[in-house]
Amino acid sequence: MGFLSLLFLAYTSAARQPQTTHIQFELQMPSHLRQLESVFISGDHPSLGSWDPSKIKMRPSGKGLWTYVAEVPAGIPIQFKFTLGDWRRIEVTNQNKNIPNRQVRCSQDCIFSIQAENFRLDPFHPQPRTTQGNIEYYHEVYSAEFDNRRSIAIYLPPGYSSSSTRYPVIYAMDGQNLFDEATSVHGQEWKLDEAMENLFRSHKIQPAIVVAIYSTTKRNEEYLMNPKFGNFIARQIKAEIDRRYRTHAGPESTFLLGSSFGGVFAFYAAWTAPSVFSRFAALSTAYWWNNGAIERMIKSSPSQKKPMRIWMDMGDKEPGEFSTGPAQLERAYQTLLSVQQPKESIHKVVIPGGTHDEISWSLRIYPALQFLLGNIKK
């Protein structure tokens, strides 16, 4: 074969080689997923990880936008998906339905933009529908103490982004039930965001941050006087909140809020860690639990004033084991007084018609918030 023939073969072979192009993938997250720390793209080409769900990490570009540039064959269809690191946590519709493989084909450099509706998390978190104000979300927050993950929602007060002010912080239990019917276990919410907005605008409270910590399948284990859960909040969550947000980090501006078993935890954590928390609101608290464990905890404390304010309430129509709640509330109150906790530091109230549910708590939260956020020293 002559030189010209070899040259021709080389030319035609090169001409058959597919040219490449660059595709810039842009994924815009919905507002409730903008605090995710990592997002991945996976597809049917090596530059997209060859369907490895955790190989190709996208780059955050601010305000929930994630980008990645892949070099792929020009004019060839490329299939891909978005994940949060494994195939269990993939992009889905807001109805929690799988999205078929996405496909793109570019003959020259191009940008392919996608607006995501949602991602499958455990538990699934529908896009917020009833929230008010500025709420940020963190998902898949890991607890080494319990080897599980949970979501956390952060309510920021009006004017937060345009000011340099520092704010007190309320750490609230059962966070999935506080702001949004779409995430609430029973489809009812506390409307805590509405309460914060309304009370602030009517000048009845000073502005504050609320850290709503979702409960998990280990709720009882975590909430019922477990020091590990107290450490998780005080050492991990609070430390991160103080780092990321403008807070007043001292105990005089750090509070707890909970109901039912969450009220048990709020009482326990504040009582045993007054150097971290100075106020708490315990609604419809399970004073009956473990044969009066809260009363025994109080009695075992030295008889001296604790530097805190205590909100304790109970409805007079609560069901089951909570039906004797008003009497149990009174015993806990008298036990507090017996260890020299000043009467003026405690607000005890029985709510006429009060029941054991989010609707009742949504009404009772207004005076409780005014109690927590009144007369705070800066």
C-alpha positions in Angstrom: 0.0 0.0 0.0 1.5 3.3 -1.0 2.1 6.4 1.1 -0.9 8.2 -0.3 -3.2 5.3 0.4 -2.0 5.1 4.0 -2.5 8.9 4.4 -6.0 8.6 3.0 -6.9 5.8 5.5 -5.5 7.8 8.3 -7.6 10.8 7.3 -10.8 8.8 6.9 -10.3 7.0 10.2 -9.8 10.3 12.0 -12.9 11.7 10.3 -14.9 8.8 11.7 -13.8 9.5 15.2 -16.7 11.2 17.0 -16.0 14.8 18.0 -16.7 15.9 21.6 -18.6 18.8 23.0 -19.1 20.3 26.4 -22.4 20.3 28.2 -22.9 22.5 31.3 -25.5 21.0 33.5 -27.4 23.5 35.7 -29.7 22.1 38.4 -31.8 24.6 40.4 -33.0 23.3 43.7 -36.4 24.2 45.2 -36.2 26.5 48.2 -36.6 23.8 50.8 -33.5 21.9 49.5 -31.1 24.8 49.1 -29.0 23.9 52.1 -27.9 20.5 50.9 -24.2 20.0 51.1 -23.7 17.8 48.1 -25.5 16.9 44.9 -24.3 14.4 42.3 -25.0 13.8 38.6 -24.8 10.3 37.1 -25.2 9.1 33.5 -24.3 6.7 30.8 -20.9 8.2 29.9 -17.5 8.0 31.8 -17.6 11.8 32.2 -20.8 11.3 34.1 -19.6 8.5 36.3 -20.9 5.6 34.2 -24.0 5.4 36.4 -22.1 5.6 39.7 -24.4 7.6 41.9 -21.7 9.2 44.1 -18.7 9.7 41.7 -19.5 13.0 40.0 -20.2 15.8 42.5 -21.7 19.0 41.2 -20.4 22.4 42.1 -22.6 24.8 44.3 -23.0 28.2 42.7 -25.2 29.8 45.4 -28.9 30.1 46.0 -29.5 26.5 45.4 -27.9 26.3 41.9 -25.6 23.3 41.2 -23.4 23.0 38.0 -21.2 20.5 36.3 -19.5 20.5 32.9 -19.1 17.2 31.1 -17.2 16.5 27.9 -19.3 14.0 25.8 -19.6 12.9 22.2 -21.1 15.5 20.0 -24.6 14.8 18.7 -25.0 11.6 20.7 -27.9 11.3 23.2 -26.7 11.2 26.8 -28.9 9.9 29.6 -28.5 11.0 33.2 -30.0 11.4 36.7 -29.4 13.6 39.8 -28.8 12.0 43.2 -27.7 12.8 46.7 -25.1 10.1 46.7 -27.0 6.9 46.3 -29.9 5.4 44.3 -32.2 5.7 47.3 -32.0 9.5 47.3 -32.8 10.5 43.7 -34.6 13.4 42.1 -38.4 12.8 42.2 -41.6 14.8 41.6 -43.2 16.7 44.4 -45.6 13.7 44.6 -42.6 11.4 45.4 -42.7 9.7 42.0 -39.6 8.7 40.1 -38.4 10.8 37.2 -37.4 8.8 34.0 -33.8 9.1 32.9 -33.2 12.6 31.6 -31.7 12.9 28.1 -29.7 15.6 26.4 -28.0 15.8 22.9 -25.8 18.7 21.9 -23.8 19.0 18.6 -21.8 21.9 20.1 -21.1 23.4 23.5 -24.4 24.0 25.3 -26.1 24.6 28.6 -28.8 22.3 29.9 -30.8 23.8 32.8 -33.2 21.8 35.0 -35.6 23.0 37.8 -35.9 20.2 40.3 -39.1 19.7 42.2 -37.9 17.5 45.0 -35.5 14.7 46.1 -36.4 11.5 47.9 -35.3 11.8 51.5 -36.3 9.7 54.5 -38.8 10.8 55.5 -40.0 12.3 52.2 -40.2 16.1 52.5 -42.8 17.6 50.1 -42.2 21.1 48.9 -43.5 23.5 51.6 -47.0 24.7 51.1 -48.1 26.4 54.3 -45.0 28.1 55.5 -44.6 31.8 56.1 -41.5 33.9 56.5 -37.9 32.9 55.7 -37.3 29.2 56.4 -34.1 27.4 55.5 -33.7 23.6 55.5 -30.8 21.2 56.3 -31.4 17.5 55.4 -29.6 14.4 56.3 -28.1 15.8 59.5 -26.2 12.9 61.0 -26.2 12.1 64.7 -23.3 9.8 65.8 -25.0 9.3 69.2 -28.0 7.5 67.5 -26.5 6.6 64.1 -29.4 8.3 62.3 -30.2 11.3 60.2 -32.8 14.0 60.4 -33.9 17.2 58.8 -33.7 20.6 60.5 -35.7 23.7 59.6 -34.5 27.2 60.5 -36.9 30.0 60.9 -35.2 33.4 60.4 -36.9 36.6 61.6 -38.0 39.4 59.3 -35.1 41.6 58.3 -32.4 39.0 59.1 -30.7 39.1 55.7 -30.5 42.9 55.7 -29.3 43.5 59.3 -26.2 42.8 61.4 -28.4 42.0 64.5 -27.8 39.0 66.7 -30.8 37.0 67.8 -31.9 34.6 70.6 -32.6 31.1 69.5 -35.4 28.6 70.4 -34.6 25.0 69.8 -37.9 23.2 69.2 -38.7 19.5 69.2 -40.9 17.6 66.6 -39.8 20.2 64.0 -41.7 18.5 61.2 -44.9 19.5 62.9 -44.2 23.2 63.5 -44.2 25.1 60.2 -45.9 23.1 57.4 -48.9 20.8 57.0 -47.1 19.0 54.2 -44.5 17.6 56.6 -46.5 17.3 59.7 -47.1 13.7 60.9 -50.9 14.2 61.3 -51.4 16.8 58.6 -51.7 19.6 61.2 -49.1 22.1 62.2 -48.4 24.4 65.1 -48.3 27.4 62.8 -45.2 28.5 64.7 -44.0 30.5 61.8 -47.2 32.4 61.6 -47.1 33.0 65.3 -43.6 34.4 65.2 -44.4 36.7 62.3 -47.7 38.0 63.9 -46.2 38.5 67.3 -43.2 40.3 65.9 -45.2 42.6 63.7 -47.5 43.5 66.5 -44.5 44.3 68.7 -45.3 41.6 71.3 -42.0 39.7 71.0 -38.5 40.6 70.0 -37.3 38.8 66.8 -35.7 35.3 67.3 -34.4 32.3 65.3 -36.3 29.0 65.7 -34.4 25.8 65.1 -37.0 23.1 64.4 -35.4 19.7 64.9 -37.3 16.9 63.2 -38.0 13.8 65.3 -37.1 10.3 64.1 -38.2 6.7 64.6 -36.1 6.8 67.8 -38.2 9.7 69.2 -39.0 8.1 72.5 -35.4 6.9 73.1 -34.1 10.4 72.2 -36.7 12.6 74.1 -37.1 10.7 77.4 -34.3 12.1 79.5 -31.5 10.9 77.2 -28.3 12.8 77.9 -27.0 11.8 74.5 -29.7 13.7 72.8 -28.9 16.7 74.9 -25.3 16.5 73.8 -26.4 16.2 70.2 -28.3 19.5 70.4 -25.9 21.4 72.7 -22.6 20.2 71.1 -23.4 19.6 67.5 -26.6 21.4 66.4 -26.2 24.5 68.6 -22.5 24.8 67.7 -23.3 24.7 64.0 -26.2 27.2 64.3 -23.9 29.6 66.3 -21.3 29.2 63.5 -23.7 29.7 60.6 -26.1 32.3 61.9 -25.9 35.5 63.9 -27.0 34.3 67.3 -26.7 35.4 70.9 -25.0 32.2 72.0 -25.2 32.5 75.8 -27.7 30.7 77.9 -29.6 33.9 78.6 -30.7 33.8 75.0 -31.0 30.1 74.3 -34.3 28.3 74.9 -36.1 25.0 74.4 -39.7 24.2 73.3 -41.5 20.9 73.2 -44.8 19.2 73.8 -45.7 15.7 75.1 -42.5 13.7 75.2 -40.8 16.7 73.6 -41.9 18.6 76.7 -40.2 16.0 78.9 -37.0 16.6 77.0 -37.2 20.4 77.1 -37.8 20.2 80.9 -34.9 17.7 81.4 -32.4 19.4 79.1 -32.9 22.8 80.6 -33.0 21.6 84.2 -29.8 19.6 83.8 -27.9 22.1 81.6 -28.6 25.6 82.9 -25.2 26.7 81.5 -26.7 26.1 78.0 -30.4 26.9 78.3 -32.1 29.4 80.5 -35.8 29.2 79.5 -38.1 26.5 78.3 -41.7 25.9 77.4 -43.1 22.5 78.0 -46.6 22.0 76.7 -48.8 19.0 77.5 -45.9 17.3 79.1 -45.9 13.6 80.0 -45.4 14.1 83.7 -46.8 10.6 84.2 -43.9 9.0 82.3 -41.7 6.6 84.3 -43.8 7.0 87.5 -43.1 10.8 87.7 -39.5 10.9 86.5 -39.6 14.7 86.2 -40.7 15.1 89.8 -37.9 12.8 91.0 -35.4 14.7 88.9 -36.4 18.0 90.5 -36.4 16.5 94.0 -32.9 15.2 93.5 -31.5 18.6 92.7 -30.0 20.8 95.3 -32.5 23.2 96.9 -31.5 26.4 95.2 -32.8 28.8 92.6 -31.9 27.9 89.0 -31.4 30.9 86.7 -34.3 30.1 84.3 -37.9 30.8 83.3 -40.3 27.9 83.0 -43.6 27.7 81.0 -45.6 24.6 81.9 -49.2 24.1 80.6 -51.7 21.3 80.3 -55.1 21.1 78.6 -58.1 19.9 80.7 -59.4 17.7 77.9 -56.2 15.7 77.1 -56.8 12.0 76.4 -55.5 8.7 77.8 -52.6 8.9 80.2 -52.6 12.6 79.9 -56.2 12.9 81.2 -54.9 13.5 84.8 -52.5 16.1 83.4 -53.7 19.1 85.4 -53.1 17.2 88.7 -49.7 16.0 87.5 -48.9 19.5 86.4 -49.7 20.9 89.9 -47.5 18.2 91.6 -44.6 19.1 89.3 -45.2 22.8 90.1 -45.2 22.3 93.8 -42.1 20.2 93.6 -40.3 23.1 91.8 -41.3 25.4 94.6 -40.1 22.9 97.2 -36.5 23.2 95.8 -36.7 27.0 96.1 -37.4 27.7 92.4 -39.0 31.2 92.6 -42.7 31.4 91.9 -42.2 34.4 89.6 -39.9 32.3 87.3 -42.7 29.8 86.6 -45.8 30.2 84.5 -48.2 27.3 85.2 -51.5 27.2 83.3 -54.3 24.8 82.7 -55.9 25.4 79.3 -59.8 25.1 79.3 -60.7 22.8 76.4 -57.0 22.2 75.7 -56.3 18.9 73.9 -53.3 16.9 72.9 -52.7 17.9 69.3 -51.1 20.4 67.0 -54.3 22.5 66.6 -54.4 23.1 70.4 -50.7 23.8 70.6 -51.0 26.3 67.7 -53.3 28.4 69.9 -51.3 28.0 73.1 -48.0 28.9 71.5 -48.8 32.6 71.4 -48.5 33.3 75.1 -45.7 30.7 75.4 -43.6 32.6 72.9 -44.3 35.9 74.6 -43.1 34.3 77.9 -39.9 32.9 76.2 -39.1 36.1 74.3 -39.9 38.8 76.8 -37.4 40.9 78.7 -34.3 39.2 77.3 -31.0 40.8 78.3 -28.6 41.5 75.4 
